[in-house]
Amino acid sequence: MMTTVLKFGGSSVATIEQIQAISDYLQTRVATGEKLVVVVSAMGKTTDSLLSLAKQITDRPMIRELDRLLAVGEEQTISLLSIALNSRGVPAISLTGQQAGIDTMGIHTKSKIKAIRKEVLHEKLRQYDVLIVAGFQGVNEAGDVTTLGRGGSDTTAVALAAVLSQRCEIYTDVAGVYTTDPRIHPTAKRLDTVSYDEMMEMSALGSKVMEMRSVELAKKYDVNIFVGKTLSSEGGTWIMDTTQAMEQKAVTSVSVVKNVLSVSIKHIPHTAAGVADIFERLSERHVNIDMISQTAFDGEVFLSFTCPLDEEAFLEEALAELTATLPQIKIDRHTEHAKISVVGIGMRDATGVASELFATFREMGIPFYQVTTSEISISYTIQEQDVEAAVAAIAARFHL
């Protein structure tokens, strides 16, 4: 009998009416002979509400207790979905991460899955048609509940699919993976297939459809992922191995990250210690550095980098220390920047993509401030006000 792993995000299970509708859908799948392992997130904004409750007590709650609190959100959803399915005569059981055999390791709030005891799943599947598993959680060696961090429910679903050697279907509020964000470029096209490598790059560069960690896990264990809109017939996108993707265009997508802070530092002494000291101080303040470029001339270094705008306070602390120890440096900051990235596995073999991009910016009169590349992507920092025009121009040039 076929077993499929499905995952429904928080927006898909935000109300009782939605949970009832999903139950109807799952009932039709079971009626065809499928066994289902269903991973669910907390209802709507439940996780945010739980965090808010904790912060009403203290700004620094104990992370062990925070994990215990946040796990409640998913546990509420699995219980309600199980109640709905059983009321329809569908044999179903709700399982916490611990009950599903999900063992974790690492620190609280940012744990990783260490192992999944598949014999637990197989035994439950012999007894029930639907296993409803709480996403985002597991249990560590000390027996404490831990959560998996951002995108944890996706990671749970892919890991379960890997253990069961089955495909994974991810259902959310968008109808798949698009060539760019439809909210920025309304005529963006939905992709039928996208490779693991492209999806990981897109996730790292701003796409919020899938977390990079879950796609990385899918690639490692060869799990095909379908991403589609909940209870929709629109179709969706398959994330799969490169060799299975039929079309490999030079450029597949355009990703955008807004609220980027660009920093330039001049007159740094041209020594390894000078540059290392800067990044050590940034690391001590937990500033998440992204794009980095450096040039050296006449005994001095010119350094540029970007970081998220919401880390500006931490950045300023580090820069204040730097100016105290290196009074000759000059620091410029730009707060209204964005990062725009083109991604395509076809770049490995294609030539001229960079040339076309530079030409596009020239023709549109759009200035850029930094450029970085990987094997399958090229990223630029531009002014945030130019994002829509840049995305539209790139989409037109590469038929996205």
C-alpha positions in Angstrom: 0.0 0.0 0.0 1.3 3.4 -1.0 2.3 5.8 1.8 2.7 9.6 1.2 4.0 12.3 3.5 2.1 15.6 3.4 2.7 18.9 5.2 0.2 21.7 5.8 1.5 25.1 6.9 0.1 27.4 9.5 -2.0 29.5 7.1 -3.6 26.3 5.8 -4.8 25.2 9.3 -5.6 28.6 10.7 -9.3 27.9 11.4 -11.6 25.0 12.3 -13.2 25.4 8.9 -9.9 24.9 7.2 -9.1 21.9 9.3 -12.5 20.4 8.4 -11.8 21.0 4.7 -8.4 19.3 4.9 -10.0 16.4 6.7 -12.4 16.0 3.9 -9.5 16.0 1.4 -7.5 13.5 3.4 -10.5 11.2 3.6 -10.7 11.0 -0.2 -7.0 10.1 -0.3 -7.4 7.3 2.2 -10.5 6.0 0.3 -8.2 5.4 -2.7 -6.0 3.1 -0.6 -3.3 5.5 0.5 -1.7 5.6 4.0 -0.8 9.1 5.0 1.7 10.7 7.3 0.5 14.3 7.8 2.8 17.0 9.3 1.1 20.2 10.5 2.2 23.5 11.8 0.6 25.6 14.5 -2.6 27.3 13.6 -2.1 30.7 11.9 -0.2 33.1 14.2 -0.3 30.8 17.3 3.5 30.6 17.5 3.7 34.4 17.6 1.0 34.6 20.2 2.9 32.1 22.4 6.1 34.0 22.1 4.3 37.2 23.0 3.0 35.6 26.2 6.5 34.6 27.2 7.8 38.1 26.5 5.1 39.6 28.7 7.0 37.8 31.6 10.6 38.4 30.5 12.6 39.4 27.5 14.9 36.5 28.0 12.9 33.3 28.8 14.8 30.1 29.5 15.1 28.4 26.1 14.2 25.0 27.5 10.9 26.3 28.7 10.4 28.3 25.5 10.7 25.1 23.5 8.1 23.4 25.7 5.8 26.4 25.2 6.2 26.7 21.4 5.6 22.9 21.0 2.1 23.5 22.3 1.1 25.2 19.0 1.6 22.1 16.8 0.2 19.8 19.4 -3.1 21.7 19.3 -3.3 21.3 15.5 -2.6 17.6 15.5 -5.3 16.9 18.1 -7.9 18.9 16.3 -7.1 17.3 12.9 -7.2 13.8 14.5 -10.6 14.6 16.1 -11.9 15.8 12.7 -10.7 12.6 10.8 -11.9 10.2 13.4 -15.4 11.9 13.4 -15.5 11.0 9.7 -14.6 7.3 10.4 -11.0 7.6 9.3 -8.6 5.8 11.6 -6.1 8.5 12.6 -3.8 9.2 15.5 -2.0 12.4 16.6 1.7 12.1 17.5 4.0 14.6 19.1 7.6 14.6 17.8 8.6 12.3 20.7 5.8 9.9 20.0 6.7 9.8 16.3 10.3 8.7 17.3 12.0 12.0 16.3 15.3 12.3 18.2 17.0 15.7 18.1 20.4 17.2 19.0 21.8 20.6 19.5 20.7 23.7 21.4 17.1 24.5 22.3 15.1 26.5 19.7 17.6 25.6 17.0 17.8 21.8 17.2 18.5 19.4 14.4 17.0 16.0 13.7 19.5 13.3 14.8 17.4 10.2 13.9 13.9 9.0 13.4 12.9 5.6 14.7 11.1 4.3 11.6 9.9 1.1 13.4 7.7 3.4 15.4 6.1 4.8 12.2 5.7 1.4 10.6 4.0 0.0 13.7 1.6 3.0 13.8 0.8 2.7 10.1 -0.2 -0.9 10.6 -2.8 0.3 13.1 -4.0 3.6 11.5 -4.6 5.0 8.0 -3.4 8.5 9.0 -0.6 9.6 11.3 -0.7 13.2 12.2 2.7 14.4 13.4 3.5 17.6 15.1 6.1 19.5 12.9 8.9 21.6 14.2 9.7 19.4 17.3 11.4 16.4 18.7 13.1 15.2 21.9 16.7 15.3 22.8 18.9 12.8 24.8 17.8 14.4 28.1 14.2 13.7 27.3 13.4 17.4 26.8 11.2 18.7 24.0 13.2 20.8 21.5 12.1 22.8 18.4 13.9 22.9 15.0 13.9 26.6 14.3 12.6 28.4 11.3 11.1 26.1 8.6 11.1 23.2 11.1 7.9 21.7 10.0 9.2 21.4 6.4 12.3 19.8 7.8 10.1 17.3 9.8 8.1 16.4 6.7 11.1 15.8 4.5 12.9 13.8 7.2 9.9 11.6 7.6 9.7 11.1 3.8 13.4 10.2 3.8 13.0 7.6 6.5 9.9 6.1 4.8 11.5 6.4 1.3 8.5 8.2 0.0 7.8 11.5 -1.7 6.8 14.6 0.2 4.0 17.0 -0.6 4.2 20.5 0.9 0.9 22.5 0.9 0.9 26.2 1.7 -0.8 29.5 0.6 1.1 29.7 -2.8 0.7 27.5 -5.8 4.3 26.4 -6.1 7.6 28.1 -6.8 7.6 31.1 -9.1 10.3 32.7 -11.3 10.1 35.6 -8.9 7.8 36.9 -6.2 4.4 37.6 -7.8 3.8 40.4 -5.3 6.7 42.2 -6.9 6.2 41.0 -10.5 2.5 40.0 -11.0 3.2 38.1 -14.3 5.8 35.8 -12.7 5.5 32.2 -14.0 5.0 29.1 -11.9 7.8 26.6 -12.4 6.8 23.0 -13.1 10.2 21.7 -11.9 13.2 23.1 -10.1 16.4 21.4 -9.1 17.5 20.9 -5.5 20.5 23.1 -6.1 18.4 26.0 -7.6 15.9 25.8 -4.8 18.6 25.9 -2.1 20.2 28.9 -3.8 16.9 30.6 -4.1 16.1 30.0 -0.4 19.5 31.3 0.6 18.9 34.4 -1.5 15.5 35.4 -0.3 12.8 33.0 -1.6 10.5 32.1 1.3 8.7 29.2 -0.3 11.0 26.5 1.2 13.7 26.7 3.9 17.2 25.7 2.6 17.7 23.1 5.3 14.7 21.0 4.3 15.7 21.1 0.6 19.3 20.1 1.5 17.9 17.2 3.4 15.7 16.2 0.4 18.7 16.3 -1.9 20.8 14.1 0.5 18.1 11.4 0.6 16.7 11.8 -2.9 13.2 12.9 -1.7 11.1 14.5 -4.4 9.1 17.4 -3.0 5.8 18.8 -4.5 4.9 22.3 -3.5 1.4 23.4 -4.1 -1.5 25.5 -2.8 -3.7 23.9 -0.2 -6.9 22.3 -1.6 -6.3 23.8 -5.1 -6.3 22.3 -8.5 -3.8 24.8 -9.9 -0.9 22.4 -10.0 2.4 23.1 -8.3 6.2 22.7 -8.5 8.3 19.5 -8.2 11.7 20.0 -6.5 13.9 17.2 -7.7 17.3 16.0 -8.9 18.9 18.0 -11.7 18.8 15.1 -14.1 15.0 14.7 -13.7 14.3 18.4 -14.4 13.5 18.6 -18.1 14.4 22.2 -18.8 17.7 23.8 -17.6 17.5 27.5 -18.7 20.5 29.7 -17.9 18.3 31.8 -15.5 15.5 30.1 -13.6 14.4 32.8 -11.2 15.0 36.2 -9.6 15.1 36.4 -5.8 14.8 39.6 -3.7 15.8 40.5 -0.2 14.7 43.9 1.1 15.8 45.8 4.2 19.5 45.4 3.5 22.1 47.5 5.2 25.2 48.2 3.1 28.5 49.2 4.9 31.7 50.5 3.4 34.9 51.0 5.4 37.9 52.9 4.0 41.5 53.3 5.2 41.8 50.0 6.9 45.5 49.0 7.4 46.5 46.4 4.7 47.2 43.6 7.2 45.6 40.3 7.9 45.1 41.4 11.5 43.2 44.6 10.5 40.5 42.8 8.4 40.3 39.9 10.9 39.7 42.2 13.8 36.7 43.8 12.0 35.0 40.5 11.4 35.8 39.2 14.9 34.0 42.2 16.4 31.0 41.7 14.1 30.9 38.1 15.0 31.0 38.8 18.7 27.9 41.0 18.2 26.2 38.2 16.1 25.9 40.4 13.0 24.9 38.2 10.1 27.3 39.3 7.3 26.3 38.5 3.7 27.9 40.0 0.6 31.6 40.9 1.1 34.0 42.6 -1.2 37.5 43.9 -0.6 40.1 45.8 -2.5 43.6 46.7 -1.4 45.7 49.7 -2.7 48.7 51.6 -1.6 48.8 49.9 1.9 45.1 50.3 2.6 42.0 48.2 2.3 38.6 49.2 1.2 36.0 46.8 2.6 32.3 46.5 1.8 29.6 44.1 3.2 25.9 43.8 3.8 23.8 42.7 6.8 20.1 42.7 7.7 18.7 46.1 8.6 17.2 44.8 11.8 20.7 44.0 13.1 21.7 47.7 12.8 22.0 48.2 16.6 24.4 45.3 16.9 26.4 46.6 14.0 26.7 50.0 15.5 28.1 48.5 18.7 30.8 46.8 16.7 31.6 49.8 14.6 31.9 52.0 17.6 34.6 49.7 19.0 36.4 49.7 15.6 36.5 53.5 15.4 37.9 53.6 18.9 40.8 51.3 18.0 41.2 52.5 14.3 40.4 56.2 14.3 41.6 56.8 10.8 38.9 54.6 9.2 35.9 56.1 7.4 32.5 54.3 7.5 29.6 54.9 5.2 26.2 53.3 5.7 23.3 52.9 3.3 20.0 51.7 4.8 17.6 51.7 1.8 19.2 48.9 -0.1 18.0 45.5 -1.4 19.7 42.4 -2.8 18.5 41.1 -6.1 19.8 37.7 -7.3 19.4 35.7 -10.5 19.6 31.9 -10.1 19.9 29.2 -12.7 21.6 25.8 -12.8 22.2 26.5 -16.5 24.8 29.1 -15.6 27.2 26.3 -15.0 27.4 25.8 -18.8 26.1 29.1 -20.2 28.2 32.2 -21.0 27.1 35.8 -21.2 24.7 35.9 -18.3 26.7 38.5 -16.4 27.1 40.6 -19.5 23.3 40.6 -20.1 22.7 41.6 -16.5 25.1 44.5 -16.6 23.5 45.6 -19.9 20.1 45.4 -18.3 21.1 47.7 -15.4 22.8 50.1 -17.9 19.7 50.3 -20.1 17.4 50.9 -17.1 19.8 53.4 -15.5 19.7 51.4 -12.3 22.9 51.8 -10.2 24.3 48.8 -8.2 26.8 48.8 -5.4 28.1 45.3 -4.9 28.2 42.2 -6.9 28.8 38.6 -5.7 28.6 35.3 -7.6 28.4 31.6 -7.0 28.4 28.7 -9.5 24.7 29.2 -10.2 23.8 32.7 -9.1 24.8 36.4 -9.4 23.7 38.9 -6.8 23.6 42.7 -6.8 22.8 45.3 -4.1 20.6 48.1 -5.5 18.4 50.8 -4.0 15.2 49.4 -2.7 13.2 51.9 -4.8 14.6 50.2 -7.9 13.6 46.6 -7.1 10.3 46.4 -9.1 11.9 48.0 -12.2 14.9 45.7 -12.0 12.9 42.5 -11.5 10.6 43.4 -14.4 13.6 44.2 -16.7 15.4 41.0 -15.8 12.3 38.9 -16.2 11.7 40.4 -19.6 15.3 39.8 -20.8 15.4 36.1 -19.6 11.7 35.3 -20.3 10.8 34.6 -16.7 
